[in-house]
Amino acid sequence: MDPDDPGLGPFLRARRLQAALWMLAKTLSFPEETPRALAALDDWRRNRFS
């Protein structure tokens, strides 16, 4: 499959959301990572439709 296939967009966005949510879950054990996790979630929110 072509990695530039536009049909992959929804899957890539879902994967980025999964990563951001995992980072947030990890902050329960590593609270110092909270700013980084929130930044990842904000980035996903800004780019979720692109």
N, CA, C and O of each residue as an XYZ file, in Angstrom:
200
protein
N       0.836     -1.172      0.000
C       0.000      0.000      0.000
C       0.891      1.248      0.000
O       1.965      1.269      0.601
N       0.429      2.245     -0.666
C       1.138      3.513     -0.774
C       1.012      4.296      0.538
O      -0.104      4.590      0.965
N       2.134      4.640      1.184
C       2.044      5.386      2.447
C       1.463      6.788      2.282
O       1.064      7.410      3.267
N       1.409      7.289      1.062
C       0.828      8.610      0.815
C      -0.637      8.526      0.396
O      -1.228      9.542      0.030
N      -1.225      7.350      0.441
C      -2.627      7.155      0.068
C      -3.519      7.985      0.986
O      -3.461      7.817      2.204
N      -4.344      8.877      0.434
C      -5.206      9.709      1.274
C      -6.205      8.886      2.094
O      -6.728      9.379      3.093
N      -6.475      7.660      1.694
C      -7.379      6.808      2.444
C      -6.830      6.406      3.806
O      -7.577      5.931      4.661
N      -5.541      6.591      4.012
C      -4.933      6.262      5.299
C      -5.132      7.362      6.347
O      -4.903      7.138      7.535
N      -5.552      8.534      5.910
C      -5.691      9.686      6.807
C      -6.463      9.402      8.084
O      -5.968      9.709      9.169
N      -7.663      8.824      7.998
C      -8.415      8.562      9.228
C      -7.676      7.624     10.191
O      -7.764      7.785     11.408
N      -6.964      6.665      9.649
C      -6.233      5.727     10.493
C      -5.040      6.392     11.171
O      -4.737      6.111     12.330
N      -4.371      7.271     10.440
C      -3.235      7.985     11.024
C      -3.698      8.945     12.117
O      -3.040      9.080     13.148
N      -4.837      9.615     11.889
C      -5.370     10.515     12.917
C      -5.790      9.725     14.154
O      -5.567     10.164     15.283
N      -6.393      8.565     13.940
C      -6.789      7.727     15.076
C      -5.561      7.269     15.859
O      -5.589      7.220     17.089
N      -4.505      6.942     15.162
C      -3.274      6.502     15.839
C      -2.656      7.633     16.650
O      -2.148      7.406     17.749
N      -2.697      8.858     16.110
C      -2.183     10.003     16.867
C      -3.015     10.250     18.120
O      -2.474     10.607     19.167
N      -4.345     10.059     18.015
C      -5.195     10.207     19.194
C      -4.847      9.135     20.222
O      -4.750      9.419     21.416
N      -4.664      7.920     19.761
C      -4.300      6.829     20.676
C      -3.002      7.162     21.418
O      -2.898      6.936     22.624
N      -2.034      7.688     20.708
C      -0.758      8.042     21.331
C      -0.951      9.148     22.369
O      -0.386      9.078     23.461
N      -1.742     10.163     22.036
C      -1.973     11.263     22.978
C      -2.690     10.767     24.228
O      -2.356     11.181     25.338
N      -3.670      9.887     24.060
C      -4.399      9.366     25.214
C      -3.510      8.478     26.081
O      -3.621      8.490     27.307
N      -2.638      7.718     25.449
C      -1.697      6.901     26.218
C      -0.766      7.802     27.036
O      -0.469      7.512     28.194
N      -0.318      8.882     26.427
C       0.547      9.811     27.151
C      -0.193     10.386     28.358
O       0.392     10.527     29.432
N      -1.471     10.717     28.189
C      -2.254     11.236     29.305
C      -2.407     10.181     30.405
O      -2.298     10.501     31.589
N      -2.654      8.950     30.025
C      -2.787      7.878     31.023
C      -1.485      7.708     31.807
O      -1.514      7.461     33.012
N      -0.367      7.836     31.139
C       0.924      7.689     31.813
C       1.176      8.782     32.848
O       1.973      8.597     33.767
N       0.498      9.920     32.699
C       0.730     11.012     33.652
C       0.241     10.661     35.051
O       0.615     11.321     36.021
N      -0.591      9.630     35.164
C      -1.007      9.194     36.497
C       0.191      8.693     37.296
O       0.247      8.856     38.515
N       1.143      8.087     36.605
C       2.364      7.608     37.267
C       3.521      8.589     37.139
O       4.421      8.610     37.978
N       3.494      9.401     36.086
C       4.581     10.341     35.813
C       3.993     11.738     35.593
O       3.930     12.207     34.456
N       3.567     12.398     36.653
C       2.895     13.695     36.496
C       3.755     14.767     35.828
O       3.228     15.735     35.280
N       5.049     14.599     35.872
C       5.928     15.590     35.230
C       5.772     15.583     33.707
O       6.222     16.511     33.034
N       5.144     14.550     33.168
C       4.922     14.440     31.722
C       3.611     15.105     31.271
O       3.292     15.105     30.082
N       2.862     15.664     32.213
C       1.562     16.249     31.884
C       1.630     17.326     30.807
O       0.820     17.288     29.881
N       2.552     18.283     30.879
C       2.584     19.301     29.823
C       2.798     18.701     28.430
O       2.180     19.137     27.459
N       3.655     17.724     28.344
C       3.920     17.078     27.052
C       2.673     16.335     26.549
O       2.353     16.388     25.362
N       1.984     15.656     27.444
C       0.774     14.922     27.064
C      -0.326     15.876     26.620
O      -1.005     15.626     25.625
N      -0.501     16.963     27.353
C      -1.520     17.933     26.963
C      -1.187     18.594     25.632
O      -2.085     18.888     24.844
N       0.084     18.828     25.378
C       0.503     19.395     24.094
C       0.183     18.426     22.952
O      -0.256     18.850     21.882
N       0.399     17.137     23.175
C       0.085     16.137     22.148
C      -1.414     16.110     21.866
O      -1.830     16.006     20.712
N      -2.224     16.202     22.917
C      -3.678     16.208     22.732
C      -4.124     17.483     22.027
O      -4.978     17.430     21.142
N      -3.567     18.612     22.401
C      -3.900     19.873     21.723
C      -3.512     19.819     20.253
O      -4.256     20.299     19.397
N      -2.364     19.243     19.953
C      -1.929     19.098     18.562
C      -2.921     18.240     17.786
O      -3.268     18.561     16.649
N      -3.378     17.151     18.398
C      -4.358     16.294     17.733
C      -5.655     17.063     17.480
O      -6.240     16.962     16.402
N      -6.097     17.825     18.468
C      -7.336     18.602     18.311
C      -7.233     19.593     17.158
O      -8.170     19.747     16.375
N      -6.102     20.255     17.060
C      -5.919     21.253     15.997
C      -5.851     20.613     14.617
O      -6.251     21.231     13.630
N      -5.355     19.396     14.536
C      -5.105     18.767     13.230
C      -5.982     17.553     12.949
O      -5.697     16.793     12.023
N      -7.049     17.355     13.733
C      -7.836     16.130     13.592
C      -8.572     16.008     12.265
O      -8.924     14.898     11.865
N      -8.811     17.100     11.585
C      -9.534     17.029     10.316
C      -8.627     17.225      9.111
O      -9.100     17.250      7.975
N      -7.355     17.361      9.346
C      -6.443     17.581      8.200
C      -5.664     16.341      7.877
O      -4.855     16.344      6.950
